[in-house]
């Protein structure tokens, strides 16, 4: 994969993560999360971090 394509993917991922974070914050203001929703968001964040770490390792 070339660098410009990887950079575009990284930028898209950052944009989507930021958008999800803003949506999550907006929802939290509206009503508290159930234990299930909190767990899902926590696991989702872990998955995003693992994907980002794998992409960083792939660049090396």
C-alpha positions in Angstrom: 0.0 0.0 0.0 1.5 3.4 -0.9 1.9 6.1 1.6 -0.6 8.6 0.2 -3.3 5.9 0.3 -2.3 5.0 3.9 -2.4 8.7 4.8 -5.9 9.0 3.4 -7.0 5.9 5.4 -5.4 7.3 8.6 -7.1 10.7 8.1 -10.4 9.0 7.4 -10.1 6.9 10.5 -9.2 9.9 12.6 -12.2 11.8 11.2 -14.6 8.9 11.9 -13.2 8.4 15.4 -13.6 12.1 16.2 -17.2 12.1 14.8 -18.1 9.0 16.8 -16.6 10.7 19.9 -18.6 13.8 19.4 -21.8 11.8 18.8 -21.1 9.8 22.0 -20.6 12.9 24.0 -23.8 14.4 22.7 -25.7 11.2 23.6 -24.2 11.1 27.1 -25.5 14.7 27.7 -29.0 13.6 26.7 -29.3 10.5 28.9 -27.0 8.3 30.9 -25.7 5.1 29.3 -26.8 1.7 30.3 -24.2 -0.7 31.5 -24.5 -2.6 28.2 -24.0 0.6 26.1 -21.0 1.6 28.2 -19.4 -1.8 27.7 -20.0 -1.7 24.0 -18.4 1.7 23.7 -15.4 0.6 25.8 -14.8 -2.5 23.7 -15.3 -0.4 20.5 -12.6 2.0 21.7 -10.3 -1.0 22.4 -10.9 -2.3 18.9 -10.1 1.1 17.3 -6.9 1.3 19.3 -5.8 -2.2 18.2 -6.6 -1.3 14.6 -4.6 1.9 14.8 -1.7 0.1 16.5 -1.7 -2.6 13.7 -1.7 0.1 11.1 1.3 1.8 12.8 3.1 -1.5 12.9 2.3 -2.1 9.2 4.0 1.2 8.3 7.3 0.1 9.8 
